[in-house]
């Protein structure tokens, strides 16, 4: 990025900045509202930014399409949930690499994932293709769009590298990340951006990758599964909130990302002794299974796999059995094998004739 002369603030301006930046022990400061989640883990808050990283062809854009669709519809898409306030429902999607035809395909994909018509201009989604502009002009366009878009809550930038002339320039990287921090704080929005990983390791590319790792509240990694190249796995490599169980998606015949369920994440090897895998039949007594299943289906049939797992986690929790995502998947598989729960169409149904 070309160097520009920065205006040095006057002493009066600096005094105003100091007063604005002062933190008082007696004032009440609101915690940043959570707006993006994976399961119960917060990955995005207003006033902060996050990123997806991954190697080429890992389907990073499909992943951020799911994030955008969740924010647009308020629905769970893949494993993403969103909770944007009423006055923060507008989404600005910036693509810096592709032309307008490709961007239109991404736009239609987002609308289909959000279960909205893909032949009608969406009310709360604006997409810009900035491929033809120089890096500094791209940055200025985004700044203007953020400053003039009412009710803005989420900005997706695919990808951040194209705001820089030199990906290894510390000054350019600092300037771009400083802009992200300024925009998110001043406008109380969330920005999610995309950056490639290095070909030979897991690090985000260039000095901008280092700055992202240092400043982002969440870094998601999108990686092709080593055993099945048709599957992409999403996990948090850095997260300020609690971690979440990795999940996987594939691209279906409609060219949309769909959740792979169940997907059991590969255990990462360490120097500690290996632990026996969780066995629902061995570790949970039959009466607890029966009571928990009754509680899970107290309100009738369950219409989706996500809701089914959430009900299981809540119901078993009532009996002091804590289930994460992987354990809930194993319990669901066990209940299906025992025919305690059967699946009809998309519905999960309690089987009254089960004899364990």
C-alpha positions as a Markdown table, in Angstrom:
| # | Residue | x | y | z |
|---|---|---|---|---|
| 1 | Unk | 0.0 | 0.0 | 0.0 |
| 2 | Unk | 1.4 | 3.4 | -0.9 |
| 3 | Unk | 2.6 | 5.5 | 2.0 |
| 4 | Unk | 0.6 | 8.6 | 2.8 |
| 5 | Unk | 1.4 | 11.4 | 5.2 |
| 6 | Unk | -0.7 | 11.1 | 8.3 |
| 7 | Unk | -2.0 | 14.2 | 9.9 |
| 8 | Unk | -0.6 | 14.6 | 13.4 |
| 9 | Unk | -3.4 | 15.5 | 15.9 |
| 10 | Unk | -3.2 | 18.8 | 17.7 |
| 11 | Unk | -2.8 | 18.8 | 21.5 |
| 12 | Unk | -6.5 | 19.7 | 21.8 |
| 13 | Unk | -7.5 | 16.7 | 19.7 |
| 14 | Unk | -5.2 | 14.4 | 21.7 |
| 15 | Unk | -6.9 | 15.7 | 24.9 |
| 16 | Unk | -10.3 | 14.7 | 23.4 |
| 17 | Unk | -8.9 | 11.3 | 22.4 |
| 18 | Unk | -7.6 | 10.7 | 26.0 |
| 19 | Unk | -10.9 | 11.6 | 27.5 |
| 20 | Unk | -12.7 | 9.3 | 25.0 |
| 21 | Unk | -10.3 | 6.4 | 25.8 |
| 22 | Unk | -10.4 | 6.7 | 29.6 |
| 23 | Unk | -11.9 | 3.8 | 31.5 |
| 24 | Unk | -13.7 | 4.6 | 34.7 |
| 25 | Unk | -14.2 | 2.2 | 37.6 |
| 26 | Unk | -17.6 | 3.7 | 38.3 |
| 27 | Unk | -19.2 | 3.7 | 34.9 |
| 28 | Unk | -21.2 | 0.8 | 33.5 |
| 29 | Unk | -19.8 | -0.7 | 30.3 |
| 30 | Unk | -22.0 | -3.2 | 28.5 |
| 31 | Unk | -20.5 | -6.5 | 27.4 |
| 32 | Unk | -20.2 | -6.8 | 23.7 |
| 33 | Unk | -23.4 | -8.6 | 22.4 |
| 34 | Unk | -22.9 | -12.0 | 21.0 |
| 35 | Unk | -24.2 | -12.2 | 17.4 |
| 36 | Unk | -22.5 | -15.3 | 15.8 |
| 37 | Unk | -22.3 | -18.7 | 17.4 |
| 38 | Unk | -21.4 | -22.3 | 16.7 |
| 39 | Unk | -23.6 | -24.4 | 19.0 |
| 40 | Unk | -23.3 | -22.6 | 22.3 |
| 41 | Unk | -19.8 | -21.2 | 21.6 |
| 42 | Unk | -19.6 | -17.5 | 20.7 |
| 43 | Unk | -17.5 | -16.8 | 17.6 |
| 44 | Unk | -18.5 | -13.2 | 16.9 |
| 45 | Unk | -19.6 | -10.2 | 18.9 |
| 46 | Unk | -20.5 | -6.6 | 17.9 |
| 47 | Unk | -17.4 | -4.4 | 18.0 |
| 48 | Unk | -15.0 | -7.2 | 17.1 |
| 49 | Unk | -13.8 | -9.2 | 14.0 |
| 50 | Unk | -13.1 | -12.8 | 13.2 |
| 51 | Unk | -11.7 | -14.8 | 10.3 |
| 52 | Unk | -11.8 | -18.0 | 8.3 |
| 53 | Unk | -8.5 | -19.4 | 7.2 |
| 54 | Unk | -7.7 | -22.4 | 5.0 |
| 55 | Unk | -5.7 | -23.7 | 2.0 |
| 56 | Unk | -6.8 | -23.3 | -1.6 |
| 57 | Unk | -9.9 | -25.3 | -2.5 |
| 58 | Unk | -10.9 | -26.0 | 1.2 |
| 59 | Unk | -14.3 | -24.4 | 0.5 |
| 60 | Unk | -13.8 | -21.3 | 2.6 |
| 61 | Unk | -16.3 | -19.3 | 0.6 |
| 62 | Unk | -18.9 | -22.0 | 1.1 |
| 63 | Unk | -18.3 | -21.7 | 4.8 |
| 64 | Unk | -18.7 | -17.9 | 4.9 |
| 65 | Unk | -21.8 | -18.3 | 2.7 |
| 66 | Unk | -23.3 | -20.3 | 5.5 |
| 67 | Unk | -22.4 | -17.6 | 8.1 |
| 68 | Unk | -24.1 | -15.0 | 5.9 |
| 69 | Unk | -27.2 | -17.1 | 5.4 |
| 70 | Unk | -27.6 | -17.6 | 9.1 |
| 71 | Unk | -27.3 | -13.9 | 9.8 |
| 72 | Unk | -29.7 | -13.1 | 7.0 |
| 73 | Unk | -32.4 | -15.6 | 8.1 |
| 74 | Unk | -31.8 | -16.0 | 11.8 |
| 75 | Unk | -31.8 | -19.8 | 11.2 |
| 76 | Unk | -29.1 | -22.4 | 12.0 |
| 77 | Unk | -27.1 | -23.0 | 8.9 |
| 78 | Unk | -24.6 | -25.8 | 9.1 |
| 79 | Unk | -23.8 | -25.3 | 12.8 |
| 80 | Unk | -23.9 | -21.4 | 12.7 |
| 81 | Unk | -26.5 | -19.5 | 14.7 |
| 82 | Unk | -27.0 | -15.8 | 14.7 |
| 83 | Unk | -28.6 | -13.3 | 17.1 |
| 84 | Unk | -28.3 | -9.8 | 15.5 |
| 85 | Unk | -30.4 | -7.0 | 17.1 |
| 86 | Unk | -33.3 | -5.6 | 15.1 |
| 87 | Unk | -31.3 | -2.5 | 14.2 |
| 88 | Unk | -28.3 | -4.6 | 13.1 |
| 89 | Unk | -29.8 | -6.9 | 10.5 |
| 90 | Unk | -28.1 | -5.5 | 7.3 |
| 91 | Unk | -25.3 | -7.5 | 5.8 |
| 92 | Unk | -22.5 | -6.2 | 3.6 |
| 93 | Unk | -20.7 | -8.9 | 1.6 |
| 94 | Unk | -17.4 | -7.8 | 0.0 |
| 95 | Unk | -15.6 | -10.1 | -2.6 |
| 96 | Unk | -12.2 | -8.9 | -3.6 |
| 97 | Unk | -11.2 | -11.7 | -5.9 |
| 98 | Unk | -14.0 | -12.7 | -8.2 |
| 99 | Unk | -15.9 | -11.0 | -10.9 |
| 100 | Unk | -19.6 | -10.2 | -10.8 |
| 101 | Unk | -20.8 | -13.4 | -12.4 |
| 102 | Unk | -19.1 | -15.5 | -9.7 |
| 103 | Unk | -20.3 | -13.2 | -7.0 |
| 104 | Unk | -23.9 | -13.5 | -8.3 |
| 105 | Unk | -23.6 | -17.3 | -7.9 |
| 106 | Unk | -22.4 | -16.8 | -4.3 |
| 107 | Unk | -25.3 | -14.4 | -3.7 |
| 108 | Unk | -27.8 | -16.9 | -4.9 |
| 109 | Unk | -26.2 | -19.6 | -2.8 |
| 110 | Unk | -26.6 | -17.5 | 0.3 |
| 111 | Unk | -30.3 | -16.8 | -0.5 |
| 112 | Unk | -31.0 | -20.5 | -1.0 |
| 113 | Unk | -29.3 | -21.4 | 2.2 |
| 114 | Unk | -31.4 | -18.8 | 3.9 |
| 115 | Unk | -34.5 | -20.2 | 2.2 |
| 116 | Unk | -35.2 | -17.0 | 0.4 |
| 117 | Unk | -36.0 | -16.5 | -3.3 |
| 118 | Unk | -32.9 | -16.2 | -5.4 |
| 119 | Unk | -34.5 | -14.2 | -8.1 |
| 120 | Unk | -35.5 | -11.2 | -5.9 |
| 121 | Unk | -33.3 | -8.5 | -4.5 |
| 122 | Unk | -32.8 | -9.3 | -0.8 |
| 123 | Unk | -33.9 | -6.6 | 1.6 |
| 124 | Unk | -30.9 | -7.0 | 4.0 |
| 125 | Unk | -28.0 | -8.1 | 1.9 |
| 126 | Unk | -25.7 | -6.0 | -0.2 |
| 127 | Unk | -22.9 | -7.6 | -2.2 |
| 128 | Unk | -20.0 | -5.7 | -3.8 |
| 129 | Unk | -17.4 | -7.1 | -6.2 |
| 130 | Unk | -14.2 | -5.1 | -5.9 |
| 131 | Unk | -11.9 | -7.2 | -8.1 |
| 132 | Unk | -11.1 | -4.4 | -10.6 |
| 133 | Unk | -10.0 | -1.8 | -8.1 |
| 134 | Unk | -6.5 | -1.2 | -6.6 |
| 135 | Unk | -5.9 | -2.2 | -3.0 |
| 136 | Unk | -6.1 | 1.3 | -1.5 |
| 137 | Unk | -9.3 | 2.1 | -3.5 |
| 138 | Unk | -10.9 | -1.2 | -2.2 |
| 139 | Unk | -10.2 | -0.2 | 1.3 |
| 140 | Unk | -11.7 | 3.3 | 0.8 |
| 141 | Unk | -14.8 | 1.8 | -0.9 |
| 142 | Unk | -15.4 | -0.6 | 2.1 |
| 143 | Unk | -14.9 | 2.3 | 4.5 |
| 144 | Unk | -17.5 | 4.4 | 2.7 |
| 145 | Unk | -19.9 | 1.5 | 2.4 |
| 146 | Unk | -19.7 | 0.7 | 6.1 |
| 147 | Unk | -20.1 | 4.4 | 7.0 |
| 148 | Unk | -23.2 | 4.9 | 4.8 |
| 149 | Unk | -25.1 | 1.6 | 5.2 |
| 150 | Unk | -27.9 | 2.0 | 7.8 |
| 151 | Unk | -28.7 | -0.8 | 10.3 |
| 152 | Unk | -25.4 | -2.6 | 9.4 |
| 153 | Unk | -24.6 | -5.5 | 11.7 |
| 154 | Unk | -22.3 | -7.9 | 9.7 |
| 155 | Unk | -19.6 | -7.3 | 7.1 |
| 156 | Unk | -18.0 | -10.3 | 5.3 |
| 157 | Unk | -14.8 | -9.6 | 3.5 |
| 158 | Unk | -13.6 | -12.4 | 1.2 |
| 159 | Unk | -10.6 | -11.7 | 1.3 |
| 160 | Unk | -8.4 | -9.4 | 3.3 |
| 161 | Unk | -5.2 | -10.0 | 1.4 |
| 162 | Unk | -6.4 | -7.9 | -1.5 |
| 163 | Unk | -6.3 | -4.7 | 0.6 |
| 164 | Unk | -2.5 | -4.9 | 0.5 |
| 165 | Unk | 0.1 | -4.5 | -2.2 |
| 166 | Unk | 2.6 | -6.5 | -0.1 |
| 167 | Unk | 1.2 | -9.3 | 2.0 |
| 168 | Unk | 4.4 | -9.3 | 4.1 |
| 169 | Unk | 4.4 | -5.5 | 4.7 |
| 170 | Unk | 4.1 | -4.8 | 8.5 |
| 171 | Unk | 3.0 | -1.2 | 7.9 |
| 172 | Unk | 0.3 | -2.2 | 5.4 |
| 173 | Unk | -1.0 | -5.0 | 7.6 |
| 174 | Unk | -1.1 | -2.8 | 10.7 |
| 175 | Unk | -3.0 | -0.2 | 8.7 |
| 176 | Unk | -5.7 | -2.7 | 7.5 |
| 177 | Unk | -6.1 | -4.3 | 10.9 |
| 178 | Unk | -6.3 | -0.9 | 12.6 |
| 179 | Unk | -9.1 | 0.0 | 10.1 |
| 180 | Unk | -10.9 | -3.2 | 11.1 |
| 181 | Unk | -10.7 | -2.3 | 14.8 |
| 182 | Unk | -11.8 | 1.3 | 14.1 |
| 183 | Unk | -14.8 | 0.2 | 11.9 |
| 184 | Unk | -16.0 | -2.4 | 14.3 |
| 185 | Unk | -15.7 | -0.2 | 17.4 |
| 186 | Unk | -17.1 | 3.0 | 15.9 |
| 187 | Unk | -20.1 | 1.3 | 14.1 |
| 188 | Unk | -20.5 | -1.6 | 16.6 |
| 189 | Unk | -20.6 | -4.2 | 13.8 |
| 190 | Unk | -18.9 | -7.5 | 13.4 |
| 191 | Unk | -16.5 | -8.2 | 10.5 |
| 192 | Unk | -15.7 | -11.7 | 9.3 |
| 193 | Unk | -12.9 | -12.0 | 6.8 |
| 194 | Unk | -11.1 | -14.7 | 4.8 |
| 195 | Unk | -7.4 | -15.4 | 4.3 |
| 196 | Unk | -5.4 | -18.3 | 2.7 |
| 197 | Unk | -3.1 | -20.5 | 4.8 |
| 198 | Unk | 0.5 | -21.1 | 3.7 |
| 199 | Unk | 0.9 | -24.1 | 1.4 |
| 200 | Unk | 3.5 | -25.8 | 3.6 |
| 201 | Unk | 2.1 | -25.2 | 7.1 |
| 202 | Unk | -1.0 | -24.3 | 9.0 |
| 203 | Unk | -0.2 | -20.6 | 9.5 |
| 204 | Unk | -2.3 | -17.8 | 7.9 |
| 205 | Unk | -0.3 | -16.2 | 5.1 |
| 206 | Unk | 2.0 | -13.2 | 5.5 |
| 207 | Unk | 2.3 | -10.5 | 8.1 |
| 208 | Unk | -1.4 | -9.9 | 7.8 |
| 209 | Unk | -2.0 | -13.4 | 9.0 |
| 210 | Unk | 0.1 | -12.7 | 12.1 |
| 211 | Unk | -1.9 | -9.6 | 12.8 |
| 212 | Unk | -5.2 | -11.4 | 12.4 |
| 213 | Unk | -4.0 | -14.1 | 14.8 |
| 214 | Unk | -3.1 | -11.4 | 17.3 |
| 215 | Unk | -6.2 | -9.3 | 17.1 |
| 216 | Unk | -9.2 | -11.4 | 16.0 |
| 217 | Unk | -11.5 | -12.8 | 18.6 |
| 218 | Unk | -12.0 | -16.1 | 16.6 |
| 219 | Unk | -10.0 | -17.8 | 13.9 |
| 220 | Unk | -11.8 | -20.7 | 12.2 |
| 221 | Unk | -9.9 | -23.2 | 10.1 |
| 222 | Unk | -11.5 | -24.8 | 7.1 |
| 223 | Unk | -9.6 | -27.9 | 6.1 |
| 224 | Unk | -10.3 | -30.8 | 3.6 |
| 225 | Unk | -10.7 | -34.0 | 5.5 |
| 226 | Unk | -7.6 | -36.2 | 5.0 |
| 227 | Unk | -9.7 | -39.4 | 4.6 |
| 228 | Unk | -12.5 | -38.0 | 2.5 |
| 229 | Unk | -11.6 | -35.2 | 0.1 |
| 230 | Unk | -15.3 | -34.4 | -0.5 |
| 231 | Unk | -15.6 | -33.2 | 3.1 |
| 232 | Unk | -14.4 | -30.0 | 4.6 |
| 233 | Unk | -13.9 | -29.7 | 8.4 |
| 234 | Unk | -14.4 | -26.5 | 10.4 |
| 235 | Unk | -12.7 | -26.0 | 13.8 |
| 236 | Unk | -11.6 | -23.1 | 15.9 |
| 237 | Unk | -7.8 | -22.7 | 16.1 |
| 238 | Unk | -8.2 | -19.5 | 18.2 |
| 239 | Unk | -11.3 | -18.5 | 20.2 |
| 240 | Unk | -11.9 | -16.2 | 23.2 |
| 241 | Unk | -15.1 | -18.0 | 24.2 |
| 242 | Unk | -15.4 | -21.8 | 24.9 |
| 243 | Unk | -14.3 | -24.1 | 22.2 |
| 244 | Unk | -16.7 | -26.0 | 20.0 |
| 245 | Unk | -16.6 | -29.5 | 18.6 |
| 246 | Unk | -15.4 | -29.5 | 15.0 |
| 247 | Unk | -18.0 | -30.1 | 12.4 |
| 248 | Unk | -17.9 | -31.1 | 8.7 |
| 249 | Unk | -19.8 | -30.2 | 5.5 |
| 250 | Unk | -20.0 | -31.5 | 2.0 |
| 251 | Unk | -21.3 | -29.8 | -1.2 |
| 252 | Unk | -24.6 | -31.5 | -2.2 |
| 253 | Unk | -26.2 | -31.9 | -5.7 |
| 254 | Unk | -27.7 | -28.4 | -5.4 |
| 255 | Unk | -24.2 | -27.0 | -5.0 |
| 256 | Unk | -25.0 | -26.0 | -1.4 |
| 257 | Unk | -23.0 | -26.9 | 1.7 |
| 258 | Unk | -24.8 | -29.4 | 3.9 |
| 259 | Unk | -23.8 | -30.7 | 7.3 |
| 260 | Unk | -22.2 | -34.2 | 7.5 |
| 261 | Unk | -24.0 | -35.9 | 10.3 |
| 262 | Unk | -22.9 | -37.6 | 12.3 |
| 263 | Unk | -19.2 | -36.5 | 12.0 |
| 264 | Unk | -16.8 | -37.6 | 14.7 |
| 265 | Unk | -13.7 | -35.4 | 14.8 |
| 266 | Unk | -10.4 | -37.1 | 14.8 |
| 267 | Unk | -8.7 | -37.2 | 18.2 |
| 268 | Unk | -5.4 | -35.2 | 18.1 |
| 269 | Unk | -2.5 | -37.3 | 19.3 |
| 270 | Unk | -0.6 | -36.1 | 22.4 |
| 271 | Unk | 1.8 | -37.5 | 24.9 |
| 272 | Unk | -0.9 | -38.4 | 27.4 |
| 273 | Unk | -2.2 | -42.0 | 27.8 |
| 274 | Unk | -5.0 | -42.8 | 25.4 |
| 275 | Unk | -8.5 | -42.8 | 27.0 |
| 276 | Unk | -11.1 | -45.5 | 26.4 |
| 277 | Unk | -13.6 | -44.2 | 23.8 |
| 278 | Unk | -17.0 | -43.1 | 25.2 |
| 279 | Unk | -19.5 | -45.9 | 25.3 |
| 280 | Unk | -23.1 | -44.8 | 26.1 |
| 281 | Unk | -24.2 | -48.4 | 26.9 |
| 282 | Unk | -21.3 | -49.0 | 29.3 |
| 283 | Unk | -21.1 | -45.6 | 31.0 |
| 284 | Unk | -24.8 | -44.6 | 31.3 |
| 285 | Unk | -27.2 | -46.9 | 33.2 |
| 286 | Unk | -30.4 | -48.0 | 31.4 |
| 287 | Unk | -32.7 | -46.1 | 33.8 |
| 288 | Unk | -30.9 | -42.9 | 33.0 |
| 289 | Unk | -31.2 | -43.5 | 29.2 |
| 290 | Unk | -35.0 | -44.2 | 29.6 |
| 291 | Unk | -35.6 | -41.1 | 31.8 |
| 292 | Unk | -33.5 | -38.8 | 29.6 |
| 293 | Unk | -35.2 | -40.0 | 26.4 |
| 294 | Unk | -38.6 | -39.5 | 27.9 |
| 295 | Unk | -37.5 | -35.9 | 28.9 |
| 296 | Unk | -36.1 | -35.2 | 25.4 |
| 297 | Unk | -39.4 | -36.2 | 23.8 |
| 298 | Unk | -41.7 | -34.6 | 26.4 |
| 299 | Unk | -42.9 | -32.1 | 23.8 |
| 300 | Unk | -43.4 | -34.6 | 21.0 |
| 301 | Unk | -41.4 | -35.5 | 17.9 |
| 302 | Unk | -38.2 | -33.6 | 17.0 |
| 303 | Unk | -37.9 | -32.2 | 13.5 |
| 304 | Unk | -34.2 | -31.9 | 12.9 |
| 305 | Unk | -30.9 | -33.6 | 13.8 |
| 306 | Unk | -29.5 | -30.4 | 15.4 |
| 307 | Unk | -32.6 | -30.0 | 17.6 |
| 308 | Unk | -32.4 | -33.7 | 18.5 |
| 309 | Unk | -28.8 | -33.4 | 19.7 |
| 310 | Unk | -29.7 | -30.3 | 21.7 |
| 311 | Unk | -32.6 | -32.0 | 23.3 |
| 312 | Unk | -30.4 | -35.0 | 24.2 |
| 313 | Unk | -27.8 | -32.7 | 25.7 |
| 314 | Unk | -30.4 | -30.9 | 27.8 |
| 315 | Unk | -32.2 | -34.1 | 28.9 |
| 316 | Unk | -29.1 | -36.1 | 29.9 |
| 317 | Unk | -27.9 | -33.0 | 31.7 |
| 318 | Unk | -30.9 | -33.2 | 33.9 |
| 319 | Unk | -29.5 | -36.5 | 35.1 |
| 320 | Unk | -26.0 | -35.2 | 35.6 |
| 321 | Unk | -24.6 | -36.7 | 32.4 |
| 322 | Unk | -22.8 | -33.9 | 30.4 |
| 323 | Unk | -22.7 | -34.5 | 26.7 |
| 324 | Unk | -20.6 | -32.5 | 24.2 |
| 325 | Unk | -21.4 | -32.7 | 20.5 |
| 326 | Unk | -19.3 | -35.9 | 19.9 |
| 327 | Unk | -20.8 | -37.7 | 22.9 |
| 328 | Unk | -24.3 | -36.6 | 21.9 |
| 329 | Unk | -23.7 | -38.1 | 18.4 |
| 330 | Unk | -22.7 | -41.4 | 20.0 |
| 331 | Unk | -25.7 | -41.4 | 22.3 |
| 332 | Unk | -28.0 | -40.7 | 19.3 |
| 333 | Unk | -26.4 | -43.6 | 17.4 |
| 334 | Unk | -26.8 | -45.8 | 20.4 |
| 335 | Unk | -30.5 | -44.9 | 20.8 |
| 336 | Unk | -31.0 | -45.6 | 17.1 |
| 337 | Unk | -29.3 | -49.0 | 17.3 |
| 338 | Unk | -31.5 | -49.9 | 20.3 |
| 339 | Unk | -34.6 | -48.7 | 18.4 |
| 340 | Unk | -35.4 | -46.4 | 21.4 |
| 341 | Unk | -35.6 | -43.6 | 18.8 |
| 342 | Unk | -36.5 | -44.1 | 15.2 |
| 343 | Unk | -36.3 | -41.7 | 12.3 |
| 344 | Unk | -39.2 | -41.2 | 9.9 |
| 345 | Unk | -38.5 | -38.8 | 7.1 |
| 346 | Unk | -36.8 | -35.8 | 8.8 |
| 347 | Unk | -38.5 | -36.5 | 12.2 |
| 348 | Unk | -37.0 | -38.3 | 15.2 |
| 349 | Unk | -39.7 | -40.2 | 17.1 |
| 350 | Unk | -39.7 | -42.0 | 20.5 |
| 351 | Unk | -40.4 | -45.7 | 20.0 |
| 352 | Unk | -42.9 | -46.8 | 22.6 |
| 353 | Unk | -42.4 | -50.5 | 21.7 |
| 354 | Unk | -38.7 | -50.5 | 22.5 |
| 355 | Unk | -37.6 | -53.1 | 25.1 |
| 356 | Unk | -33.9 | -51.9 | 25.4 |
